[in-house]
Amino acid sequence: MSEEQRKKPKLSVLFSVDNFIKPFKQTFMDNFELHWNKIPYTPPPTSLLGYVFFPYKLLLKKIKTLISLTKCDIVFIEFADETLALSSKWKGQKKLVTRLHRYELFNLPKANWNSVDMVVVVNDWMAKNLEEKLPQMRGKIVTIHNFIDFDYWRPRENRTKSNQISIVGNIKPRKGHDKAIVAFSKILREKRELTLNIIGRSKDVRYYKELEKIVKDLKIQNKVIFRGFSTDLRRDLQESDIILSFSQHESTHLTLFEGLACGAWPLSINWPGIEEFLPLENIFSDDSNFLEKVQSFYSLDDNERTEKIKSLSKKTLVKFSEPDPREQLSNLLLEVFHKE
């Protein structure tokens, strides 16, 4: 081990899924002796078999969490869930930082919050609401936006209108796919050439069948395409004119901005906090307002649309790169480590 490695603080990162934290890994490696730990996700069981195996899964989670807490100086928990609750009680003298996303804000774990040195959130609306729920954490909550790799998420050259509108993400009631389909059906009365792509998987079979029924009842089977999991989301976004969010609530809804980086025009329903990321021109309140915004966008020619997207990109996407969120989070962890 080199002298430089000996001086680096030991950072243990715990996560159930690494979708959002993975882009930070290299920066962590540059600044810390990094331990990357996947911890089992243990939601409440919903089936008889699930109840049978749940105690064993929970035991495995506890063992992996405890092992991950050893031989480190700083513990970082991605998603403030039950892993944070366990770590907050077992951390000893180690520094403990967690990053909170949308779900946890509405389902805070029974953690020893006095043991948590810092909480990172991804938008200011969440920071305000978390402080109201946990007033003892005032001064220990910081907003660091998600990171987007603009070397990867980029528009293709010579982009022209495709008449494709897309909604991307896990297919579940909170995401509002049913509302998107109904709203899109109203657009088709004016613009029959458009197609709605529903990109993503569904674990909720009943909800998925409900969506299929809505499409069938509206007689728009040839206009709404269930594309399933995307093997090339960048290409799909590059081929979309508009990227949608009909969610009840989100922390960022990152695909809106990955889509914008790929040249798609983002439109979102007014979930709490969206105004931190998009101007009012890109936010709608109901189907009528949505229809107006879609028609307005398609009333422009290709050059006008391209310039409009470039202008919005310049104003909006900087949030995800300047300052670099990877450096921000790494520096925060170092500050927490050195703080007495």
C-alpha positions as CSV (number, residue, x, y, z in Angstrom):
1,M,0.0,0.0,0.0
2,S,1.4,3.4,-1.0
3,E,1.9,6.3,1.4
4,E,-0.9,8.2,-0.4
5,Q,-3.3,5.3,0.1
6,R,-2.5,5.2,3.8
7,K,-3.4,8.8,4.2
8,K,-6.8,8.5,2.4
9,P,-9.8,8.2,4.7
10,K,-11.6,4.9,4.5
11,L,-15.1,5.3,3.0
12,S,-17.7,2.6,3.0
13,V,-20.6,3.1,0.6
14,L,-23.8,1.1,1.3
15,F,-26.6,0.8,-1.2
16,S,-29.4,-1.6,-2.4
17,V,-29.2,-0.3,-6.0
18,D,-26.4,1.9,-7.4
19,N,-28.2,3.5,-10.3
20,F,-27.8,7.1,-8.9
21,I,-24.6,6.7,-6.9
22,K,-22.5,4.7,-9.5
23,P,-21.4,7.9,-11.4
24,F,-19.8,9.1,-8.1
25,K,-17.6,5.9,-7.7
26,Q,-14.5,7.1,-9.5
27,T,-14.4,10.4,-7.7
28,F,-14.8,8.5,-4.4
29,M,-11.9,6.3,-5.4
30,D,-9.7,9.3,-6.1
31,N,-10.3,10.7,-2.6
32,F,-10.9,7.8,-0.4
33,E,-9.9,4.2,0.2
34,L,-13.3,3.0,-1.1
35,H,-15.4,0.0,0.0
36,W,-18.4,-0.6,-2.3
37,N,-21.1,-2.6,-0.5
38,K,-24.4,-3.9,-2.0
39,I,-26.8,-4.4,0.9
40,P,-30.0,-6.5,0.3
41,Y,-33.2,-4.5,0.0
42,T,-35.8,-5.9,2.5
43,P,-39.3,-4.5,1.9
44,P,-42.2,-6.0,3.9
45,P,-43.1,-9.4,2.4
46,T,-46.3,-9.7,0.3
47,S,-46.6,-13.5,-0.1
48,L,-46.5,-16.6,2.0
49,L,-43.1,-17.6,0.6
50,G,-41.9,-14.0,1.2
51,Y,-42.8,-14.3,4.9
52,V,-41.0,-17.6,5.2
53,F,-37.7,-16.2,3.8
54,F,-38.0,-12.7,5.3
55,P,-36.2,-13.5,8.6
56,Y,-33.2,-14.9,6.7
57,K,-33.0,-12.0,4.3
58,L,-33.2,-9.6,7.3
59,L,-30.4,-11.5,9.1
60,L,-28.3,-11.4,5.9
61,K,-28.9,-7.7,5.6
62,K,-27.8,-7.1,9.2
63,I,-24.6,-9.2,8.8
64,K,-23.6,-7.4,5.6
65,T,-24.3,-4.0,7.1
66,L,-22.3,-4.8,10.2
67,I,-19.4,-6.1,8.1
68,S,-19.6,-2.9,5.9
69,L,-19.3,-0.7,9.0
70,T,-15.9,-2.2,10.1
71,K,-12.6,-0.9,9.0
72,C,-13.9,2.5,7.7
73,D,-13.8,6.1,8.9
74,I,-16.9,7.3,7.1
75,V,-20.1,5.5,6.2
76,F,-22.2,6.7,3.3
77,I,-25.7,5.3,3.0
78,E,-27.3,5.7,-0.4
79,F,-31.1,5.9,0.2
80,A,-32.1,6.8,3.8
81,D,-33.9,3.5,4.5
82,E,-33.7,0.7,7.0
83,T,-29.9,0.3,6.3
84,L,-29.5,3.8,7.7
85,A,-31.5,2.9,10.8
86,L,-29.2,-0.1,11.5
87,S,-26.0,1.9,10.8
88,S,-27.1,4.8,13.0
89,K,-27.3,2.5,15.9
90,W,-24.1,0.5,15.2
91,K,-21.7,3.1,13.8
92,G,-19.7,3.8,17.0
93,Q,-17.3,6.7,16.4
94,K,-17.5,6.6,12.6
95,K,-18.9,9.5,10.6
96,L,-22.3,8.8,9.1
97,V,-23.7,10.5,6.0
98,T,-26.8,9.5,4.0
99,R,-28.5,10.6,0.8
100,L,-32.2,10.8,0.8
101,H,-34.3,10.4,-2.3
102,R,-38.1,10.8,-2.9
103,Y,-39.4,7.6,-1.2
104,E,-37.6,8.0,2.1
105,L,-39.0,11.5,2.6
106,F,-42.5,10.0,3.0
107,N,-41.3,6.9,4.8
108,L,-38.5,8.0,7.2
109,P,-36.7,5.1,8.9
110,K,-36.6,4.8,12.7
111,A,-33.0,5.9,12.8
112,N,-31.0,7.4,15.6
113,W,-30.9,10.8,13.8
114,N,-28.6,12.2,16.4
115,S,-25.9,9.8,15.1
116,V,-26.3,11.1,11.5
117,D,-23.7,13.7,10.8
118,M,-25.2,15.0,7.5
119,V,-28.1,14.3,5.2
120,V,-27.8,15.0,1.4
121,V,-31.0,15.6,-0.6
122,V,-31.3,16.2,-4.3
123,N,-33.6,19.3,-4.4
124,D,-34.4,22.3,-2.1
125,W,-38.0,21.3,-1.7
126,M,-37.0,18.1,-0.1
127,A,-34.5,19.9,2.2
128,K,-37.3,22.2,3.4
129,N,-39.7,19.4,4.1
130,L,-37.1,17.2,5.7
131,E,-36.2,20.0,8.1
132,E,-39.9,20.3,9.1
133,K,-40.0,16.6,9.8
134,L,-36.7,16.4,11.6
135,P,-36.0,19.9,13.2
136,Q,-33.1,18.4,15.1
137,M,-31.3,18.0,11.7
138,R,-31.3,21.8,11.0
139,G,-27.9,22.7,9.8
140,K,-27.1,19.2,8.8
141,I,-29.1,19.0,5.6
142,V,-27.5,20.0,2.3
143,T,-28.8,19.9,-1.3
144,I,-26.5,18.3,-4.0
145,H,-28.2,17.7,-7.3
146,N,-28.0,14.4,-9.2
147,F,-25.2,14.1,-11.7
148,I,-25.7,13.7,-15.5
149,D,-22.9,12.6,-17.8
150,F,-23.3,15.0,-20.8
151,D,-20.5,13.2,-22.7
152,Y,-22.9,10.3,-22.9
153,W,-26.3,12.0,-22.9
154,R,-26.1,14.2,-26.0
155,P,-28.3,14.9,-29.1
156,R,-27.6,13.3,-32.4
157,E,-26.6,15.5,-35.4
158,N,-29.1,16.9,-37.9
159,R,-32.1,16.2,-35.6
160,T,-35.5,16.6,-37.2
161,K,-39.1,16.1,-36.0
162,S,-40.0,12.5,-35.3
163,N,-43.6,12.9,-34.0
164,Q,-42.5,10.7,-31.1
165,I,-43.5,11.5,-27.5
166,S,-42.0,9.3,-24.7
167,I,-42.5,8.6,-21.0
168,V,-39.7,6.7,-19.4
169,G,-39.5,4.8,-16.1
170,N,-40.9,2.0,-14.0
171,I,-44.5,1.5,-14.8
172,K,-46.4,2.0,-11.5
173,P,-49.4,4.1,-10.4
174,R,-47.3,6.9,-8.9
175,K,-45.8,7.6,-12.4
176,G,-49.1,8.5,-13.8
177,H,-49.0,6.5,-17.1
178,D,-52.8,6.2,-17.0
179,K,-53.1,10.0,-17.0
180,A,-50.5,10.4,-19.7
181,I,-52.4,8.0,-22.0
182,V,-55.7,9.8,-21.5
183,A,-54.1,13.2,-22.0
184,F,-52.3,12.0,-25.1
185,S,-55.6,10.7,-26.6
186,K,-56.9,14.2,-26.5
187,I,-53.9,15.5,-28.4
188,L,-54.6,12.9,-31.1
189,R,-57.9,14.7,-31.9
190,E,-55.7,17.5,-33.2
191,K,-52.5,15.7,-34.3
192,R,-53.1,12.2,-35.5
193,E,-49.5,11.8,-36.6
194,L,-48.1,11.6,-33.1
195,T,-47.1,8.4,-31.2
196,L,-46.7,7.9,-27.5
197,N,-43.8,5.5,-26.4
198,I,-44.1,4.0,-22.9
199,I,-40.6,2.9,-22.1
200,G,-40.0,0.8,-18.9
201,R,-41.0,-2.4,-17.1
202,S,-43.9,-3.0,-14.7
203,K,-43.9,-5.3,-11.6
204,D,-47.6,-4.4,-11.1
205,V,-49.4,-6.7,-13.5
206,R,-52.8,-5.4,-12.6
207,Y,-51.8,-1.8,-13.3
208,Y,-50.2,-2.8,-16.6
209,K,-53.3,-4.6,-17.7
210,E,-55.3,-1.5,-16.7
211,L,-53.2,0.6,-19.0
212,E,-53.6,-1.8,-21.9
213,K,-57.4,-1.6,-21.3
214,I,-57.4,2.2,-21.3
215,V,-55.5,2.2,-24.6
216,K,-58.0,-0.4,-26.1
217,D,-61.1,1.5,-24.8
218,L,-59.8,4.7,-26.4
219,K,-59.1,2.8,-29.6
220,I,-55.5,4.1,-29.9
221,Q,-53.6,0.8,-29.9
222,N,-51.6,1.9,-33.0
223,K,-50.7,5.2,-31.3
224,V,-49.5,4.0,-27.9
225,I,-46.5,1.6,-28.0
226,F,-45.5,-0.3,-24.9
227,R,-41.8,-0.7,-25.6
228,G,-40.7,-2.4,-22.4
229,F,-37.2,-2.1,-21.0
230,S,-34.9,-0.1,-23.3
231,T,-31.6,-1.5,-24.3
232,D,-30.5,1.8,-25.7
233,L,-32.2,4.6,-23.8
234,R,-30.0,7.3,-25.3
235,R,-31.1,6.4,-28.8
236,D,-34.8,6.3,-27.7
237,L,-34.4,9.8,-26.2
238,Q,-32.6,11.1,-29.2
239,E,-35.5,9.9,-31.4
240,S,-38.1,11.6,-29.1
241,D,-39.5,15.1,-29.7
242,I,-40.9,15.4,-26.2
243,I,-40.1,13.6,-22.9
244,L,-42.9,13.5,-20.3
245,S,-43.4,13.3,-16.5
246,F,-46.9,12.7,-15.2
247,S,-45.7,11.6,-11.7
248,Q,-47.4,12.4,-8.4
249,H,-44.1,13.3,-6.9
250,E,-40.4,12.9,-7.8
251,S,-37.0,14.0,-6.4
252,T,-35.7,15.0,-9.9
253,H,-37.2,12.6,-12.5
254,L,-33.8,12.4,-14.1
255,T,-35.0,11.1,-17.4
256,L,-36.6,14.5,-18.1
257,F,-33.1,16.0,-18.2
258,E,-31.3,13.1,-19.8
259,G,-34.0,13.5,-22.5
260,L,-33.3,17.3,-22.7
261,A,-29.6,16.6,-23.0
262,C,-30.5,14.3,-25.9
263,G,-32.5,17.0,-27.6
264,A,-36.1,16.2,-26.4
265,W,-38.4,18.9,-25.0
266,P,-39.3,18.2,-21.4
267,L,-42.9,18.6,-20.2
268,S,-43.9,17.8,-16.6
269,I,-47.0,18.0,-14.5
270,N,-46.6,20.3,-11.5
271,W,-45.4,17.8,-8.9
272,P,-43.9,19.5,-5.8
273,G,-40.4,20.8,-6.5
274,I,-40.4,20.6,-10.3
275,E,-40.2,24.4,-10.6
276,E,-36.7,24.2,-9.1
277,F,-35.6,22.5,-12.4
278,L,-38.0,23.7,-15.1
279,P,-39.5,27.0,-16.1
280,L,-43.3,27.5,-16.1
281,E,-43.3,27.1,-19.9
282,N,-42.4,23.4,-19.4
283,I,-44.8,22.7,-16.5
284,F,-48.5,21.9,-17.0
285,S,-51.4,21.6,-14.5
286,D,-54.1,19.7,-16.3
287,D,-54.9,18.1,-19.7
288,S,-56.0,21.3,-21.3
289,N,-52.7,23.0,-20.3
290,F,-50.7,20.0,-21.5
291,L,-52.5,20.1,-24.9
292,E,-51.6,23.8,-25.3
293,K,-47.9,23.2,-24.5
294,V,-47.6,20.2,-27.0
295,Q,-49.4,22.2,-29.8
296,S,-47.2,25.2,-29.1
297,F,-44.0,23.1,-29.4
298,Y,-45.1,21.5,-32.6
299,S,-46.2,24.8,-34.2
300,L,-42.5,25.6,-34.5
301,D,-40.3,24.6,-37.4
302,D,-37.3,22.3,-36.9
303,N,-34.8,25.2,-36.5
304,E,-37.0,27.0,-34.0
305,R,-37.5,23.9,-31.9
306,T,-33.8,23.2,-32.0
307,E,-32.9,26.7,-30.8
308,K,-35.6,26.5,-28.1
309,I,-34.2,23.2,-26.7
310,K,-30.6,24.6,-26.8
311,S,-31.7,27.7,-24.9
312,L,-33.5,25.6,-22.2
313,S,-30.5,23.2,-22.0
314,K,-28.1,26.0,-21.4
315,K,-30.2,27.4,-18.5
316,T,-31.3,24.1,-16.9
317,L,-28.7,21.4,-17.4
318,V,-26.0,23.3,-15.6
319,K,-27.6,22.2,-12.3
320,F,-26.4,18.7,-12.9
321,S,-22.8,19.6,-13.8
322,E,-21.6,22.9,-12.4
323,P,-20.4,22.6,-9.8
324,D,-19.8,19.0,-10.4
325,P,-22.1,17.0,-8.0
326,R,-19.5,14.3,-7.7
327,E,-16.9,16.7,-6.4
328,Q,-19.5,18.4,-4.2
329,L,-20.4,15.1,-2.5
330,S,-16.8,13.9,-2.2
331,N,-15.8,17.3,-0.6
332,L,-18.7,17.2,1.8
333,L,-17.7,13.7,3.0
334,L,-14.1,15.0,3.5
335,E,-15.4,18.0,5.5
336,V,-17.5,15.7,7.7
337,F,-14.5,13.4,8.3
338,H,-12.3,16.3,9.4
339,K,-14.9,18.0,11.5
340,E,-14.4,17.6,15.2
